[in-house]
Amino acid sequence: MTGWQQVLRVTTLALSTALGSIALAQSVAQPVPSGHTLTGELTKPQASGPAVVLVAGATGRTGRLLLEQLRKDPRYALRLMARDVEAARRNVSKDYLWVAGDVTRPETLAPALSGVSLVLVAIGGTERSGPNSPEFVDFGGVKNLTDAARTAGVRQLVLESSMGVGSGGGLLGMMLNLLSGDALKWKAKGEAHLRASGVPYTIVRPGGLTDDPGGQTGLVLQQGDEGSGRIARADVAAVMIATLDNPDALDRTFEVIEDDKAPREAWRTGFSALKPDPR
Ligand SMILES: NC(=O)c1ccc[n+]([C@@H]2O[C@H](COP(=O)([O-])OP(=O)(O)OC[C@H]3O[C@@H](n4cnc5c(N)ncnc54)[C@H](OP(=O)(O)O)[C@@H]3O)[C@@H](O)[C@H]2O)c1
């Protein structure tokens, strides 16, 4: 195998992880704790009680870890969005409130966002070209979700984006764009729409995602989109959750990767060093 073929093979593997079919993880079926069951009839944010959190991409690999980490947190009531609710109930868990929503179809988003205070977005295009490619999910879908969140009066939208979106990602980024239907390019446009929308937001750009257990290493939060690294999806989920209602994370874009030299939980106090995005 030539060096170029090796680069292609590695890139294709990375890409299939990024945009390929969703591996079916263990079911997270658990009784929903008291205060977490929603009626689906909420029409405005609750004045008291747990904040309603919508998870978009809840059937995905990061999304499922968000659910695992959030389900026991009494501060939040979960509402999970899926394109196919029956499949989500079957494959993930029937013990949550699922709402139907497809980010490429804006008319499905207003009902899904009704009464929601916080939104966690862990979606990604599922094909290189066509109606569910990065152009229509990572850009168009993020745009539709952002617009629906603004209408619904959401107080924070947290977007899982990707390292390399700010810088182009160098040679690997060029290869990824080539093989993925310009995922980094469309993610950049999605990010830009969110930043300009007026919706309070946090953009988390993880390095290469792994399915390793979370909490095994330190993490570094950084800005400027330089360098490269990897991170467990479980740690990305923990970081996304830690940004919720965190004023130090509001209107910030940052990268996050593993850092063997950092103390394991030190990143939790690292948000205050992040600069707000220029207006
Ligand atoms: N792989 C990497 O190394 C890497 C690195 C940095 C960032 N990222 C990015 O991180 C994000 C999460 O990645 P992941 O691997 O954890 O996710 P994933 O397992 O690929 O899951 C993607 C999720 O997006 C949902 N989705 C796709 N199209 C949708 C649509 N039209 N409407 C609503 N939901 C839709 C899927 O739902 P369905 O069940 O309906 O398909 C699924 O829940 C992605 O944006 C990815 O590009 C990846």
The ligand as an ORCA input file, in Angstrom:
! r2SCAN-3c Opt
* xyz 0 1
  N     -16.206     11.184     13.986
  C     -15.383     12.123     14.370
  O     -14.167     11.885     14.549
  C     -15.910     13.511     14.624
  C     -15.028     14.474     15.115
  C     -15.519     15.738     15.458
  C     -16.869     16.023     15.297
  N     -17.713     15.059     14.778
  C     -19.130     15.445     14.644
  O     -19.787     15.188     15.910
  C     -21.194     15.029     15.682
  C     -21.695     13.785     16.397
  O     -21.045     12.645     15.872
  P     -21.490     11.169     16.336
  O     -20.571     10.230     15.616
  O     -21.595     11.083     17.810
  O     -22.976     11.115     15.754
  P     -23.728      9.903     14.979
  O     -23.578      8.663     15.760
  O     -23.278      9.892     13.542
  O     -25.241     10.391     15.078
  C     -25.744     11.405     14.263
  C     -27.132     11.772     14.757
  O     -27.671     12.756     13.853
  C     -29.026     12.426     13.640
  N     -29.497     12.959     12.372
  C     -28.986     12.758     11.136
  N     -29.727     13.396     10.224
  C     -30.727     14.006     10.910
  C     -31.819     14.802     10.522
  N     -32.056     15.105      9.231
  N     -32.666     15.286     11.472
  C     -32.455     14.975     12.788
  N     -31.442     14.207     13.217
  C     -30.584     13.731     12.280
  C     -29.036     10.908     13.625
  O     -30.361     10.461     13.806
  P     -31.011      9.202     13.016
  O     -31.043      8.102     14.026
  O     -32.353      9.682     12.649
  O     -30.125      8.915     11.816
  C     -28.133     10.619     14.804
  O     -28.863     10.677     16.003
  C     -21.366     15.003     14.161
  O     -21.748     16.284     13.727
  C     -19.960     14.657     13.659
  O     -19.752     15.097     12.338
  C     -17.258     13.814     14.461
*
